[in-house]
């Protein structure tokens, strides 16, 4: 009986886990398949400002839902993808774009992680070399500095 209960519990757990991504899907009244594909493509190019590592299409945050609705409304008003992106970047900065353009203000977004990684690598090399240099004079024969004992194993 116990394995049956565990199997049922796991089945329910997997069913609920599979339903979680469905909450991110908004039911929007698209005119045709082309408009839906345009919307999905545009939503994949925009970043969720709450999750920051998910596109607008993948996020289930409330702000992402609001932004998806805003994008949909602007599409319905006849605005182009470039006009929608311009509106969103004017309101939220280039950070809203999943691939921001390389400009003076976005250099940190593009090269910041590399600078942090290189800085960490340099710090590790400096620390390891300092420790190796500090330990070098005492490495000659550590056993010779100990006093002789009768219980030398």
N, C-alpha and C positions, 0 to 999 in steps of 0.2 A: 504494500500500500504506500509506503514512504517513497519509493522511486517514482510512483505514479504522480504523487503530489509535487515532487520536485520537477518532474517533466512538465506538468501543467504550469507550474510557476515560471519555468524558463520559457515556455511557449508564450505566456502572457507578457513576460518581460521583453522578449524579442518583438512581439507584435506592437507593444507600446514604443519601443525604440525605433521601429520602422515608421511609426506615425509622426514622430517629432518633426522631421523635415517637411512634412505636409503642411505644418502651420505657417511656414514661410511663404507659401503660395497664396497670392491674392487672386481672387476671381474678378477679373476686370473685363468689361464688355468690349472686346476688340471687334473691329469691323470685319477684318479678314485675317487669314493666316500671315500675310505679309506684315501687317501692323503688329501682330503679336511677336513675330520674329525680330522686327525692328526694336520693339520694346525690350525684349530679352537681351538682345545684343547691346543695347544702350545700358541696361541695368548691370550687365557684366563688366562694363567699362567704368562704372562708378563704384566708389568705396563706401561701405557703411561707416559712418562717422562714430558709431558706438563700438562696433566690433573691431574695426580698423584693419582686420586681416581677412575680411570677407567682402565679397562684392555685394552690391545692393540687391542683386538677384538671389543670393544665397542667405542673406541675413534675415533673422526673424525678430529683430529689435523693432520697437514701436517707431523710432525715428526712421528706420529703413522703410517701414510700411508707408509712412507719411511722404518720404522722398519718392518712393515708387508711384504713389498717387499723384504727386506733383509732376513727375516726369510724364505720366499718362495724360494728365490734363493739358500739359504743354504740347504734347503730341496731337491731342485733339484740337488744339487751337491752330494747328498747322505749322508749328515751329520745326525747324530742322534740328538734326542731332547736334550740330555745332552751336546753334542758338541755345539749346537746352543746356549744353555743357558750359557755355559762357555765362548763362544765368546762374547755374549752380556754383561755378568757380568764383563769381562775383560775390555770392552770398556766403560760401563756405571755404574759399581759397582753393588753391590747386590740390590740396590734400584730398578733396573729394574725388579726384580722378585717380583711377587705379594705376595708371601710368602717367604721372604728371610730366609736363614738358620740362626739358632741361633749361633752366633760367637761373638768374642770380638768386632768386628767392627759393628755388627748389634744389639747389646744390646739396644742402644738408640732407634732404630726403633721398637723393641719389647716392651720395658718397659718405654719408654719416656712418652707416653700419661698417663700411670698409675702414674708415678712420678709427672707429672704436676697436675693431678686430686687430688692426695693425698696432694700435697703442697697447693693447693687452699683450700681444706677442712680444713687443719690445720690452714691456715691463717684466714678463716672464724671463726673457733672456738676460736682462740686467740682474734680476734677483738670483738666478741660477749661477751666473758668473761670479757675483759677489760672494755667495755662499761657498762656491768651489775655491775661490781665492782665500777666503778666511779659513777654510778647513785644510788647505794645502800644507802649511808649515807643521801642523800637528800630525800629519799622516805618516811620518817616517817609520815609527814602530811603536804603536800604542801599548804593546805588551811590555816593552823595555822600561816604560816610565812607572810601572807598578812595582811595589816592593815584593821581593820573593816571599812565597808562602810555602808552608809545609804541605798543604793540601792542594798542590798543583795538579790538576787533572789533565 
